[in-house]
Amino acid sequence: MLFRTLTVFFTAISIAAADDQILTPQQWLEKMNHAMKTLNYHGTVIFMKNGQLDTMKYQHGVDQGIELERLSSLNSPLREVTRKASEVSCLFRETGRKVINHHPIDSSFIVNVPQDTANLDNFYILTTAGRESVAMQPTQIISIQPRDVLRYARKIWVETLHFLPLKAEAYDENGAILEQVVFTEMAVDGGKRDDSKDIDENTLQIKHIHAAQAEPIEHAPFVLNNWPAGFRTVFFIRNSLDQSRKAVDHLLISDGFSSVSVYFGPKDDDTVQGLHSLGSVHSFSRVIDNFQLTVLGEVPAKTVEYIASGISLR
C-alpha cells in the first residue's frame, strides 16, 4: 500500500512538472505578471544591493482592482514604504515623518518585467534554466540574456504553483551579481490582509511631492538620437524637481526590465561632467550650451554614455 501511494504521489509530481515545462519563458513571465498584480500574498524578503543587505516584511494586496504594496523594515531606522497604485509613501516611524510621492508610473518593489513579452526575443535571449527550491518552494528559473552590451543579464525564480517571483538577480558583463532580491518565506492569502501598525496620521509631519502633468515627448527641448533597441518612452515631465529642488525636465525610458532617466535643466557653476557610478547605477553628465543634462539608470556605464552622447537641442 505504501509503495502504491508513493508511486501515485511521484507520478502526480512528474505529470505536473511535465505540464509546467511546456510553458515558454514568455508564458512564465506573463503568468508571473498576472499573479503579481492579482494575488494577495506576504512574506519576508532580503534586498542585496551595493554590498548591503536589508531584510524587510513584504505585503501585497488588491482592493477593487487597486494594488497595494508595503515594505516594513525589521531594524532601525524603522520605516515603512507603501505603494498604492502609483502613489508611494515612506513613513519614518522613529521621527514621525511621512513623505508621499505622487508619481505618474506604478512599479513593483520586487521585480519589473515588460507587460508585453511578444517582442522580447528581439532584445533578449529567454530560456528556462532548470529548477531550484527557494524558501522551500519549487521554482522555475527564467534566464534573461541581453543580445547587446547595453543592458544587464537577469534571472528570475518563479514559484511553480502561483507563479510568483521568489528570487531575482541582475548580473554585470562578467556574470557577477549586481543586485539580488530573495524571499526567505512567502504565503498566499485567501483574502485581503493588513499587517500595518496603527499610527495616528494627525501626529505625523506629512510632506506631499506632486509630479507635474506628463506631456508628449515632442514637448521636450531636447532630442534623443541614440535609442537603445527596445526602449520606449514611459513619461516626460517638464519642470520636475530633483533632489536639490531645482526645476528640471525629466524623461523616463524603459525596455520593461531596465529604466533610464534623462534630466535636463540650467547649468550650475559647480556642474560636474562625465561618468559616475554606484554599484549597478551609472550616470553620465554633459553640458549643451547653457544647459546640463544627466542620464542615469540601472544599466551598464556604456549605455548612459551612449544615450547622453546622442542628445541634442531641439
ChimeraX commands (.cxc) that place a marker at each C-alpha (Angstrom):
marker #1 position 0.00,0.00,0.00 radius 0.5
marker #1 position 2.82,2.41,0.87 radius 0.5
marker #1 position 4.59,1.63,-2.39 radius 0.5
marker #1 position 1.38,2.26,-4.36 radius 0.5
marker #1 position 0.81,5.56,-2.51 radius 0.5
marker #1 position 4.35,6.74,-3.22 radius 0.5
marker #1 position 4.04,5.71,-6.87 radius 0.5
marker #1 position 0.85,7.74,-7.28 radius 0.5
marker #1 position 2.46,10.70,-5.47 radius 0.5
marker #1 position 5.59,10.83,-7.61 radius 0.5
marker #1 position 3.61,10.19,-10.78 radius 0.5
marker #1 position 1.46,13.22,-9.99 radius 0.5
marker #1 position 4.58,15.32,-9.45 radius 0.5
marker #1 position 6.03,14.13,-12.76 radius 0.5
marker #1 position 2.82,14.99,-14.62 radius 0.5
marker #1 position 2.71,18.44,-13.03 radius 0.5
marker #1 position 6.35,19.04,-13.92 radius 0.5
marker #1 position 5.73,17.93,-17.49 radius 0.5
marker #1 position 2.80,20.33,-17.76 radius 0.5
marker #1 position 4.93,23.18,-16.42 radius 0.5
marker #1 position 7.72,22.53,-18.89 radius 0.5
marker #1 position 5.50,23.13,-21.93 radius 0.5
marker #1 position 5.34,26.80,-20.97 radius 0.5
marker #1 position 7.67,29.08,-22.89 radius 0.5
marker #1 position 9.80,31.60,-20.96 radius 0.5
marker #1 position 7.49,34.36,-22.21 radius 0.5
marker #1 position 4.47,32.48,-20.84 radius 0.5
marker #1 position 6.17,32.07,-17.46 radius 0.5
marker #1 position 6.75,35.84,-17.35 radius 0.5
marker #1 position 3.17,36.60,-18.46 radius 0.5
marker #1 position 1.73,34.34,-15.73 radius 0.5
marker #1 position 4.08,35.93,-13.19 radius 0.5
marker #1 position 2.97,39.42,-14.22 radius 0.5
marker #1 position -0.66,38.44,-13.77 radius 0.5
marker #1 position -0.07,36.75,-10.40 radius 0.5
marker #1 position 1.88,39.71,-9.02 radius 0.5
marker #1 position -0.97,42.10,-9.84 radius 0.5
marker #1 position -3.94,39.98,-8.77 radius 0.5
marker #1 position -2.96,37.86,-5.74 radius 0.5
marker #1 position -2.81,38.72,-2.05 radius 0.5
marker #1 position 0.48,37.46,-0.59 radius 0.5
marker #1 position 3.06,38.32,2.07 radius 0.5
marker #1 position 6.48,37.24,3.28 radius 0.5
marker #1 position 9.97,38.23,4.32 radius 0.5
marker #1 position 12.33,39.50,1.64 radius 0.5
marker #1 position 16.05,40.30,1.56 radius 0.5
marker #1 position 17.43,43.01,-0.72 radius 0.5
marker #1 position 21.13,42.90,-1.63 radius 0.5
marker #1 position 22.48,45.97,-3.41 radius 0.5
marker #1 position 25.83,47.76,-3.44 radius 0.5
marker #1 position 27.19,45.26,-0.91 radius 0.5
marker #1 position 24.46,45.96,1.64 radius 0.5
marker #1 position 21.69,43.67,2.91 radius 0.5
marker #1 position 18.26,44.85,4.01 radius 0.5
marker #1 position 15.63,42.46,5.39 radius 0.5
marker #1 position 12.01,43.61,5.30 radius 0.5
marker #1 position 8.48,42.34,5.72 radius 0.5
marker #1 position 6.54,42.43,2.46 radius 0.5
marker #1 position 2.81,42.53,1.81 radius 0.5
marker #1 position 0.84,42.72,-1.44 radius 0.5
marker #1 position -2.90,43.11,-1.75 radius 0.5
marker #1 position -5.55,44.10,-4.26 radius 0.5
marker #1 position -8.60,46.15,-3.30 radius 0.5
marker #1 position -11.19,46.85,-6.01 radius 0.5
marker #1 position -8.56,46.47,-8.68 radius 0.5
marker #1 position -6.04,48.78,-6.98 radius 0.5
marker #1 position -2.68,47.31,-5.97 radius 0.5
marker #1 position -1.21,47.90,-2.53 radius 0.5
marker #1 position 2.41,47.02,-1.71 radius 0.5
marker #1 position 4.07,47.52,1.66 radius 0.5
marker #1 position 7.66,47.05,2.82 radius 0.5
marker #1 position 8.36,47.31,6.56 radius 0.5
marker #1 position 11.89,47.35,7.94 radius 0.5
marker #1 position 12.82,44.94,10.73 radius 0.5
marker #1 position 15.74,47.00,12.02 radius 0.5
marker #1 position 16.47,50.66,12.71 radius 0.5
marker #1 position 15.86,53.08,11.19 radius 0.5
marker #1 position 12.25,51.84,11.31 radius 0.5
marker #1 position 10.48,52.79,8.11 radius 0.5
marker #1 position 7.54,51.65,6.06 radius 0.5
marker #1 position 7.27,52.14,2.30 radius 0.5
marker #1 position 3.81,51.76,0.78 radius 0.5
marker #1 position 2.68,51.86,-2.84 radius 0.5
marker #1 position -0.98,52.37,-3.69 radius 0.5
marker #1 position -1.12,52.21,-7.49 radius 0.5
marker #1 position 1.33,54.99,-8.47 radius 0.5
marker #1 position 1.33,56.79,-5.09 radius 0.5
marker #1 position 4.37,55.89,-2.99 radius 0.5
marker #1 position 4.69,56.96,0.65 radius 0.5
marker #1 position 7.55,56.50,3.09 radius 0.5
marker #1 position 6.85,56.58,6.82 radius 0.5
marker #1 position 9.77,57.13,9.22 radius 0.5
marker #1 position 8.35,55.83,12.48 radius 0.5
marker #1 position 11.14,57.00,14.76 radius 0.5
marker #1 position 10.88,60.63,13.63 radius 0.5
marker #1 position 7.16,60.80,12.87 radius 0.5
marker #1 position 7.72,61.98,9.30 radius 0.5
marker #1 position 5.88,60.80,6.20 radius 0.5
marker #1 position 6.68,61.65,2.59 radius 0.5
marker #1 position 4.08,60.96,-0.11 radius 0.5
marker #1 position 5.27,60.94,-3.70 radius 0.5
marker #1 position 2.60,61.26,-6.39 radius 0.5
marker #1 position 4.25,59.73,-9.44 radius 0.5
marker #1 position 2.89,59.07,-12.96 radius 0.5
marker #1 position 4.02,55.42,-13.00 radius 0.5
marker #1 position 3.49,52.41,-10.78 radius 0.5
marker #1 position 6.22,49.79,-10.50 radius 0.5
marker #1 position 6.76,46.79,-8.27 radius 0.5
marker #1 position 9.06,46.85,-5.24 radius 0.5
marker #1 position 10.21,43.30,-6.08 radius 0.5
marker #1 position 10.80,42.94,-9.81 radius 0.5
marker #1 position 9.66,44.60,-13.03 radius 0.5
marker #1 position 9.15,42.83,-16.34 radius 0.5
marker #1 position 7.68,44.07,-19.63 radius 0.5
marker #1 position 3.90,43.94,-19.83 radius 0.5
marker #1 position 4.17,42.88,-23.47 radius 0.5
marker #1 position 6.54,39.95,-23.94 radius 0.5
marker #1 position 5.81,39.41,-27.64 radius 0.5
marker #1 position 8.91,41.24,-28.91 radius 0.5
marker #1 position 11.33,40.38,-26.11 radius 0.5
marker #1 position 13.18,37.91,-28.34 radius 0.5
marker #1 position 14.44,40.87,-30.37 radius 0.5
marker #1 position 16.43,42.19,-27.40 radius 0.5
marker #1 position 16.89,39.25,-25.01 radius 0.5
marker #1 position 17.52,35.53,-25.23 radius 0.5
marker #1 position 14.94,33.94,-22.91 radius 0.5
marker #1 position 15.37,30.38,-21.71 radius 0.5
marker #1 position 14.19,28.11,-18.93 radius 0.5
marker #1 position 17.30,27.30,-16.90 radius 0.5
marker #1 position 16.40,24.45,-14.57 radius 0.5
marker #1 position 14.56,24.28,-11.27 radius 0.5
marker #1 position 15.54,25.11,-7.70 radius 0.5
marker #1 position 13.83,25.46,-4.35 radius 0.5
marker #1 position 13.58,28.96,-2.89 radius 0.5
marker #1 position 12.05,29.49,0.55 radius 0.5
marker #1 position 11.31,25.72,0.48 radius 0.5
marker #1 position 9.09,26.15,-2.59 radius 0.5
marker #1 position 9.76,24.79,-6.10 radius 0.5
marker #1 position 10.64,27.39,-8.71 radius 0.5
marker #1 position 11.37,27.56,-12.42 radius 0.5
marker #1 position 14.42,29.66,-13.31 radius 0.5
marker #1 position 13.96,32.05,-16.24 radius 0.5
marker #1 position 17.24,33.23,-17.76 radius 0.5
marker #1 position 17.20,36.64,-19.49 radius 0.5
marker #1 position 20.35,37.30,-21.51 radius 0.5
marker #1 position 20.67,40.59,-23.47 radius 0.5
marker #1 position 21.52,40.46,-27.16 radius 0.5
marker #1 position 23.69,43.60,-26.80 radius 0.5
marker #1 position 26.00,45.19,-24.21 radius 0.5
marker #1 position 23.57,47.97,-23.26 radius 0.5
marker #1 position 21.59,46.14,-20.55 radius 0.5
marker #1 position 22.12,43.67,-17.72 radius 0.5
marker #1 position 21.54,39.95,-17.76 radius 0.5
marker #1 position 18.96,38.67,-15.26 radius 0.5
marker #1 position 17.45,35.57,-13.78 radius 0.5
marker #1 position 14.04,35.21,-12.12 radius 0.5
marker #1 position 12.99,32.27,-9.95 radius 0.5
marker #1 position 9.21,31.80,-10.49 radius 0.5
marker #1 position 7.27,29.71,-7.97 radius 0.5
marker #1 position 5.51,26.93,-9.88 radius 0.5
marker #1 position 2.13,26.86,-8.07 radius 0.5
marker #1 position 1.07,30.51,-8.02 radius 0.5
marker #1 position 3.68,31.89,-10.46 radius 0.5
marker #1 position 5.02,34.48,-8.02 radius 0.5
marker #1 position 8.68,35.59,-8.16 radius 0.5
marker #1 position 10.63,34.30,-5.17 radius 0.5
marker #1 position 14.06,35.48,-6.29 radius 0.5
marker #1 position 15.60,37.82,-8.88 radius 0.5
marker #1 position 19.18,38.68,-9.76 radius 0.5
marker #1 position 20.91,41.10,-12.12 radius 0.5
marker #1 position 24.46,40.49,-13.43 radius 0.5
marker #1 position 27.22,42.59,-14.92 radius 0.5
marker #1 position 29.01,41.74,-18.16 radius 0.5
marker #1 position 31.34,39.39,-16.27 radius 0.5
marker #1 position 28.50,37.46,-14.63 radius 0.5
marker #1 position 28.99,38.94,-11.16 radius 0.5
marker #1 position 25.81,39.58,-9.15 radius 0.5
marker #1 position 24.96,43.28,-9.06 radius 0.5
marker #1 position 21.76,43.04,-7.03 radius 0.5
marker #1 position 19.53,40.35,-5.61 radius 0.5
marker #1 position 16.02,40.12,-4.18 radius 0.5
marker #1 position 15.07,36.87,-2.45 radius 0.5
marker #1 position 12.17,35.75,-0.28 radius 0.5
marker #1 position 13.04,33.69,2.77 radius 0.5
marker #1 position 9.36,32.84,3.22 radius 0.5
marker #1 position 6.16,33.64,1.36 radius 0.5
marker #1 position 2.49,32.75,1.76 radius 0.5
marker #1 position -0.51,33.42,-0.45 radius 0.5
marker #1 position -3.50,34.78,1.47 radius 0.5
marker #1 position -7.07,33.72,0.89 radius 0.5
marker #1 position -8.33,37.25,1.40 radius 0.5
marker #1 position -7.16,40.80,1.96 radius 0.5
marker #1 position -4.61,41.14,4.73 radius 0.5
marker #1 position -3.24,44.19,6.53 radius 0.5
marker #1 position -0.14,43.85,8.71 radius 0.5
marker #1 position 0.49,47.58,9.05 radius 0.5
marker #1 position 0.81,49.00,12.54 radius 0.5
marker #1 position -1.80,51.56,13.52 radius 0.5
marker #1 position -0.50,55.11,13.73 radius 0.5
marker #1 position -2.33,58.40,14.17 radius 0.5
marker #1 position -1.86,60.34,10.93 radius 0.5
marker #1 position -2.59,63.56,12.82 radius 0.5
marker #1 position 0.67,63.16,14.75 radius 0.5
marker #1 position 2.80,62.95,11.60 radius 0.5
marker #1 position 4.68,65.61,9.69 radius 0.5
marker #1 position 3.40,64.84,6.19 radius 0.5
marker #1 position 5.03,66.15,3.02 radius 0.5
marker #1 position 3.49,65.72,-0.43 radius 0.5
marker #1 position 5.61,65.68,-3.58 radius 0.5
marker #1 position 3.48,66.18,-6.68 radius 0.5
marker #1 position 4.90,65.50,-10.08 radius 0.5
marker #1 position 3.88,67.81,-12.90 radius 0.5
marker #1 position 1.49,66.54,-15.54 radius 0.5
marker #1 position 3.10,64.24,-18.10 radius 0.5
marker #1 position 3.45,65.72,-21.58 radius 0.5
marker #1 position 4.21,64.32,-25.06 radius 0.5
marker #1 position 7.92,63.76,-25.63 radius 0.5
marker #1 position 7.65,66.16,-28.60 radius 0.5
marker #1 position 7.42,68.96,-25.99 radius 0.5
marker #1 position 10.93,68.18,-24.73 radius 0.5
marker #1 position 13.55,70.85,-25.53 radius 0.5
marker #1 position 16.00,68.09,-26.44 radius 0.5
marker #1 position 16.07,65.10,-28.78 radius 0.5
marker #1 position 17.37,61.59,-28.11 radius 0.5
marker #1 position 19.21,60.45,-31.23 radius 0.5
marker #1 position 20.68,57.30,-29.63 radius 0.5
marker #1 position 17.85,54.99,-28.57 radius 0.5
marker #1 position 18.86,51.53,-27.30 radius 0.5
marker #1 position 16.77,48.95,-29.15 radius 0.5
marker #1 position 13.56,48.09,-27.32 radius 0.5
marker #1 position 13.48,51.19,-25.09 radius 0.5
marker #1 position 10.27,53.23,-25.18 radius 0.5
marker #1 position 9.10,56.46,-23.56 radius 0.5
marker #1 position 7.41,55.91,-20.19 radius 0.5
marker #1 position 6.73,59.59,-19.46 radius 0.5
marker #1 position 8.07,63.09,-19.99 radius 0.5
marker #1 position 7.57,65.79,-17.33 radius 0.5
marker #1 position 8.51,69.45,-17.64 radius 0.5
marker #1 position 9.78,71.36,-14.61 radius 0.5
marker #1 position 10.02,68.37,-12.30 radius 0.5
marker #1 position 12.00,68.85,-9.08 radius 0.5
marker #1 position 15.23,66.96,-8.50 radius 0.5
marker #1 position 16.80,66.24,-5.11 radius 0.5
marker #1 position 18.34,69.71,-4.97 radius 0.5
marker #1 position 14.85,71.21,-5.51 radius 0.5
marker #1 position 15.95,72.57,-8.87 radius 0.5
marker #1 position 13.39,72.59,-11.69 radius 0.5
marker #1 position 14.44,70.19,-14.44 radius 0.5
marker #1 position 12.79,68.32,-17.29 radius 0.5
marker #1 position 12.58,64.56,-16.72 radius 0.5
marker #1 position 12.27,61.88,-19.40 radius 0.5
marker #1 position 11.98,58.21,-18.39 radius 0.5
marker #1 position 12.56,55.44,-20.94 radius 0.5
marker #1 position 12.47,51.68,-20.35 radius 0.5
marker #1 position 12.55,48.31,-22.05 radius 0.5
marker #1 position 10.47,46.80,-19.23 radius 0.5
marker #1 position 13.44,45.38,-17.32 radius 0.5
marker #1 position 15.78,48.38,-17.33 radius 0.5
marker #1 position 14.87,52.05,-16.93 radius 0.5
marker #1 position 16.88,55.19,-17.73 radius 0.5
marker #1 position 16.12,58.79,-16.70 radius 0.5
marker #1 position 17.23,61.88,-18.62 radius 0.5
marker #1 position 17.33,65.11,-16.57 radius 0.5
marker #1 position 17.68,68.44,-18.40 radius 0.5
marker #1 position 17.98,71.85,-16.77 radius 0.5
marker #1 position 20.01,75.05,-16.40 radius 0.5
marker #1 position 23.77,74.73,-15.96 radius 0.5
marker #1 position 25.19,75.44,-12.49 radius 0.5
marker #1 position 28.55,76.97,-11.65 radius 0.5
marker #1 position 29.54,73.72,-9.92 radius 0.5
marker #1 position 28.33,71.43,-12.72 radius 0.5
marker #1 position 30.20,68.12,-12.73 radius 0.5
marker #1 position 30.57,66.34,-16.05 radius 0.5
marker #1 position 31.46,62.79,-17.01 radius 0.5
marker #1 position 30.68,59.31,-15.75 radius 0.5
marker #1 position 29.73,58.45,-12.16 radius 0.5
marker #1 position 28.91,55.01,-10.77 radius 0.5
marker #1 position 27.39,53.49,-7.66 radius 0.5
marker #1 position 27.01,49.73,-7.84 radius 0.5
marker #1 position 24.58,48.87,-10.65 radius 0.5
marker #1 position 23.59,52.54,-11.16 radius 0.5
marker #1 position 25.53,54.72,-13.59 radius 0.5
marker #1 position 25.12,58.32,-14.66 radius 0.5
marker #1 position 26.72,60.48,-17.32 radius 0.5
marker #1 position 26.53,64.29,-17.33 radius 0.5
marker #1 position 27.43,66.81,-20.02 radius 0.5
marker #1 position 26.77,70.43,-20.87 radius 0.5
marker #1 position 24.99,71.65,-24.02 radius 0.5
marker #1 position 25.16,75.44,-24.41 radius 0.5
marker #1 position 23.88,76.75,-21.05 radius 0.5
marker #1 position 22.11,73.54,-20.12 radius 0.5
marker #1 position 23.17,70.47,-18.18 radius 0.5
marker #1 position 21.86,67.02,-18.96 radius 0.5
marker #1 position 22.31,63.90,-16.87 radius 0.5
marker #1 position 21.45,60.38,-17.98 radius 0.5
marker #1 position 21.01,57.97,-15.06 radius 0.5
marker #1 position 19.83,54.38,-14.74 radius 0.5
marker #1 position 20.43,50.82,-13.60 radius 0.5
marker #1 position 22.18,49.94,-16.84 radius 0.5
marker #1 position 25.83,49.47,-17.85 radius 0.5
marker #1 position 28.03,52.56,-17.94 radius 0.5
marker #1 position 28.32,52.41,-21.73 radius 0.5
marker #1 position 24.52,52.72,-22.00 radius 0.5
marker #1 position 24.21,56.08,-20.22 radius 0.5
marker #1 position 27.23,57.41,-22.10 radius 0.5
marker #1 position 25.76,56.22,-25.41 radius 0.5
marker #1 position 22.42,57.92,-24.74 radius 0.5
marker #1 position 23.99,61.13,-23.43 radius 0.5
marker #1 position 26.37,61.47,-26.39 radius 0.5
marker #1 position 23.43,61.45,-28.82 radius 0.5
marker #1 position 21.30,64.14,-27.14 radius 0.5
marker #1 position 20.92,67.44,-28.98 radius 0.5
marker #1 position 18.80,70.56,-28.55 radius 0.5
marker #1 position 15.54,70.63,-30.42 radius 0.5
marker link #1:1,2 radius 0.2
marker link #1:2,3 radius 0.2
marker link #1:3,4 radius 0.2
marker link #1:4,5 radius 0.2
marker link #1:5,6 radius 0.2
marker link #1:6,7 radius 0.2
marker link #1:7,8 radius 0.2
marker link #1:8,9 radius 0.2
marker link #1:9,10 radius 0.2
marker link #1:10,11 radius 0.2
marker link #1:11,12 radius 0.2
marker link #1:12,13 radius 0.2
marker link #1:13,14 radius 0.2
marker link #1:14,15 radius 0.2
marker link #1:15,16 radius 0.2
marker link #1:16,17 radius 0.2
marker link #1:17,18 radius 0.2
marker link #1:18,19 radius 0.2
marker link #1:19,20 radius 0.2
marker link #1:20,21 radius 0.2
marker link #1:21,22 radius 0.2
marker link #1:22,23 radius 0.2
marker link #1:23,24 radius 0.2
marker link #1:24,25 radius 0.2
marker link #1:25,26 radius 0.2
marker link #1:26,27 radius 0.2
marker link #1:27,28 radius 0.2
marker link #1:28,29 radius 0.2
marker link #1:29,30 radius 0.2
marker link #1:30,31 radius 0.2
marker link #1:31,32 radius 0.2
marker link #1:32,33 radius 0.2
marker link #1:33,34 radius 0.2
marker link #1:34,35 radius 0.2
marker link #1:35,36 radius 0.2
marker link #1:36,37 radius 0.2
marker link #1:37,38 radius 0.2
marker link #1:38,39 radius 0.2
marker link #1:39,40 radius 0.2
marker link #1:40,41 radius 0.2
marker link #1:41,42 radius 0.2
marker link #1:42,43 radius 0.2
marker link #1:43,44 radius 0.2
marker link #1:44,45 radius 0.2
marker link #1:45,46 radius 0.2
marker link #1:46,47 radius 0.2
marker link #1:47,48 radius 0.2
marker link #1:48,49 radius 0.2
marker link #1:49,50 radius 0.2
marker link #1:50,51 radius 0.2
marker link #1:51,52 radius 0.2
marker link #1:52,53 radius 0.2
marker link #1:53,54 radius 0.2
marker link #1:54,55 radius 0.2
marker link #1:55,56 radius 0.2
marker link #1:56,57 radius 0.2
marker link #1:57,58 radius 0.2
marker link #1:58,59 radius 0.2
marker link #1:59,60 radius 0.2
marker link #1:60,61 radius 0.2
marker link #1:61,62 radius 0.2
marker link #1:62,63 radius 0.2
marker link #1:63,64 radius 0.2
marker link #1:64,65 radius 0.2
marker link #1:65,66 radius 0.2
marker link #1:66,67 radius 0.2
marker link #1:67,68 radius 0.2
marker link #1:68,69 radius 0.2
marker link #1:69,70 radius 0.2
marker link #1:70,71 radius 0.2
marker link #1:71,72 radius 0.2
marker link #1:72,73 radius 0.2
marker link #1:73,74 radius 0.2
marker link #1:74,75 radius 0.2
marker link #1:75,76 radius 0.2
marker link #1:76,77 radius 0.2
marker link #1:77,78 radius 0.2
marker link #1:78,79 radius 0.2
marker link #1:79,80 radius 0.2
marker link #1:80,81 radius 0.2
marker link #1:81,82 radius 0.2
marker link #1:82,83 radius 0.2
marker link #1:83,84 radius 0.2
marker link #1:84,85 radius 0.2
marker link #1:85,86 radius 0.2
marker link #1:86,87 radius 0.2
marker link #1:87,88 radius 0.2
marker link #1:88,89 radius 0.2
marker link #1:89,90 radius 0.2
marker link #1:90,91 radius 0.2
marker link #1:91,92 radius 0.2
marker link #1:92,93 radius 0.2
marker link #1:93,94 radius 0.2
marker link #1:94,95 radius 0.2
marker link #1:95,96 radius 0.2
marker link #1:96,97 radius 0.2
marker link #1:97,98 radius 0.2
marker link #1:98,99 radius 0.2
marker link #1:99,100 radius 0.2
marker link #1:100,101 radius 0.2
marker link #1:101,102 radius 0.2
marker link #1:102,103 radius 0.2
marker link #1:103,104 radius 0.2
marker link #1:104,105 radius 0.2
marker link #1:105,106 radius 0.2
marker link #1:106,107 radius 0.2
marker link #1:107,108 radius 0.2
marker link #1:108,109 radius 0.2
marker link #1:109,110 radius 0.2
marker link #1:110,111 radius 0.2
marker link #1:111,112 radius 0.2
marker link #1:112,113 radius 0.2
marker link #1:113,114 radius 0.2
marker link #1:114,115 radius 0.2
marker link #1:115,116 radius 0.2
marker link #1:116,117 radius 0.2
marker link #1:117,118 radius 0.2
marker link #1:118,119 radius 0.2
marker link #1:119,120 radius 0.2
marker link #1:120,121 radius 0.2
marker link #1:121,122 radius 0.2
marker link #1:122,123 radius 0.2
marker link #1:123,124 radius 0.2
marker link #1:124,125 radius 0.2
marker link #1:125,126 radius 0.2
marker link #1:126,127 radius 0.2
marker link #1:127,128 radius 0.2
marker link #1:128,129 radius 0.2
marker link #1:129,130 radius 0.2
marker link #1:130,131 radius 0.2
marker link #1:131,132 radius 0.2
marker link #1:132,133 radius 0.2
marker link #1:133,134 radius 0.2
marker link #1:134,135 radius 0.2
marker link #1:135,136 radius 0.2
marker link #1:136,137 radius 0.2
marker link #1:137,138 radius 0.2
marker link #1:138,139 radius 0.2
marker link #1:139,140 radius 0.2
marker link #1:140,141 radius 0.2
marker link #1:141,142 radius 0.2
marker link #1:142,143 radius 0.2
marker link #1:143,144 radius 0.2
marker link #1:144,145 radius 0.2
marker link #1:145,146 radius 0.2
marker link #1:146,147 radius 0.2
marker link #1:147,148 radius 0.2
marker link #1:148,149 radius 0.2
marker link #1:149,150 radius 0.2
marker link #1:150,151 radius 0.2
marker link #1:151,152 radius 0.2
marker link #1:152,153 radius 0.2
marker link #1:153,154 radius 0.2
marker link #1:154,155 radius 0.2
marker link #1:155,156 radius 0.2
marker link #1:156,157 radius 0.2
marker link #1:157,158 radius 0.2
marker link #1:158,159 radius 0.2
marker link #1:159,160 radius 0.2
marker link #1:160,161 radius 0.2
marker link #1:161,162 radius 0.2
marker link #1:162,163 radius 0.2
marker link #1:163,164 radius 0.2
marker link #1:164,165 radius 0.2
marker link #1:165,166 radius 0.2
marker link #1:166,167 radius 0.2
marker link #1:167,168 radius 0.2
marker link #1:168,169 radius 0.2
marker link #1:169,170 radius 0.2
marker link #1:170,171 radius 0.2
marker link #1:171,172 radius 0.2
marker link #1:172,173 radius 0.2
marker link #1:173,174 radius 0.2
marker link #1:174,175 radius 0.2
marker link #1:175,176 radius 0.2
marker link #1:176,177 radius 0.2
marker link #1:177,178 radius 0.2
marker link #1:178,179 radius 0.2
marker link #1:179,180 radius 0.2
marker link #1:180,181 radius 0.2
marker link #1:181,182 radius 0.2
marker link #1:182,183 radius 0.2
marker link #1:183,184 radius 0.2
marker link #1:184,185 radius 0.2
marker link #1:185,186 radius 0.2
marker link #1:186,187 radius 0.2
marker link #1:187,188 radius 0.2
marker link #1:188,189 radius 0.2
marker link #1:189,190 radius 0.2
marker link #1:190,191 radius 0.2
marker link #1:191,192 radius 0.2
marker link #1:192,193 radius 0.2
marker link #1:193,194 radius 0.2
marker link #1:194,195 radius 0.2
marker link #1:195,196 radius 0.2
marker link #1:196,197 radius 0.2
marker link #1:197,198 radius 0.2
marker link #1:198,199 radius 0.2
marker link #1:199,200 radius 0.2
marker link #1:200,201 radius 0.2
marker link #1:201,202 radius 0.2
marker link #1:202,203 radius 0.2
marker link #1:203,204 radius 0.2
marker link #1:204,205 radius 0.2
marker link #1:205,206 radius 0.2
marker link #1:206,207 radius 0.2
marker link #1:207,208 radius 0.2
marker link #1:208,209 radius 0.2
marker link #1:209,210 radius 0.2
marker link #1:210,211 radius 0.2
marker link #1:211,212 radius 0.2
marker link #1:212,213 radius 0.2
marker link #1:213,214 radius 0.2
marker link #1:214,215 radius 0.2
marker link #1:215,216 radius 0.2
marker link #1:216,217 radius 0.2
marker link #1:217,218 radius 0.2
marker link #1:218,219 radius 0.2
marker link #1:219,220 radius 0.2
marker link #1:220,221 radius 0.2
marker link #1:221,222 radius 0.2
marker link #1:222,223 radius 0.2
marker link #1:223,224 radius 0.2
marker link #1:224,225 radius 0.2
marker link #1:225,226 radius 0.2
marker link #1:226,227 radius 0.2
marker link #1:227,228 radius 0.2
marker link #1:228,229 radius 0.2
marker link #1:229,230 radius 0.2
marker link #1:230,231 radius 0.2
marker link #1:231,232 radius 0.2
marker link #1:232,233 radius 0.2
marker link #1:233,234 radius 0.2
marker link #1:234,235 radius 0.2
marker link #1:235,236 radius 0.2
marker link #1:236,237 radius 0.2
marker link #1:237,238 radius 0.2
marker link #1:238,239 radius 0.2
marker link #1:239,240 radius 0.2
marker link #1:240,241 radius 0.2
marker link #1:241,242 radius 0.2
marker link #1:242,243 radius 0.2
marker link #1:243,244 radius 0.2
marker link #1:244,245 radius 0.2
marker link #1:245,246 radius 0.2
marker link #1:246,247 radius 0.2
marker link #1:247,248 radius 0.2
marker link #1:248,249 radius 0.2
marker link #1:249,250 radius 0.2
marker link #1:250,251 radius 0.2
marker link #1:251,252 radius 0.2
marker link #1:252,253 radius 0.2
marker link #1:253,254 radius 0.2
marker link #1:254,255 radius 0.2
marker link #1:255,256 radius 0.2
marker link #1:256,257 radius 0.2
marker link #1:257,258 radius 0.2
marker link #1:258,259 radius 0.2
marker link #1:259,260 radius 0.2
marker link #1:260,261 radius 0.2
marker link #1:261,262 radius 0.2
marker link #1:262,263 radius 0.2
marker link #1:263,264 radius 0.2
marker link #1:264,265 radius 0.2
marker link #1:265,266 radius 0.2
marker link #1:266,267 radius 0.2
marker link #1:267,268 radius 0.2
marker link #1:268,269 radius 0.2
marker link #1:269,270 radius 0.2
marker link #1:270,271 radius 0.2
marker link #1:271,272 radius 0.2
marker link #1:272,273 radius 0.2
marker link #1:273,274 radius 0.2
marker link #1:274,275 radius 0.2
marker link #1:275,276 radius 0.2
marker link #1:276,277 radius 0.2
marker link #1:277,278 radius 0.2
marker link #1:278,279 radius 0.2
marker link #1:279,280 radius 0.2
marker link #1:280,281 radius 0.2
marker link #1:281,282 radius 0.2
marker link #1:282,283 radius 0.2
marker link #1:283,284 radius 0.2
marker link #1:284,285 radius 0.2
marker link #1:285,286 radius 0.2
marker link #1:286,287 radius 0.2
marker link #1:287,288 radius 0.2
marker link #1:288,289 radius 0.2
marker link #1:289,290 radius 0.2
marker link #1:290,291 radius 0.2
marker link #1:291,292 radius 0.2
marker link #1:292,293 radius 0.2
marker link #1:293,294 radius 0.2
marker link #1:294,295 radius 0.2
marker link #1:295,296 radius 0.2
marker link #1:296,297 radius 0.2
marker link #1:297,298 radius 0.2
marker link #1:298,299 radius 0.2
marker link #1:299,300 radius 0.2
marker link #1:300,301 radius 0.2
marker link #1:301,302 radius 0.2
marker link #1:302,303 radius 0.2
marker link #1:303,304 radius 0.2
marker link #1:304,305 radius 0.2
marker link #1:305,306 radius 0.2
marker link #1:306,307 radius 0.2
marker link #1:307,308 radius 0.2
marker link #1:308,309 radius 0.2
marker link #1:309,310 radius 0.2
marker link #1:310,311 radius 0.2
marker link #1:311,312 radius 0.2
marker link #1:312,313 radius 0.2
marker link #1:313,314 radius 0.2
view
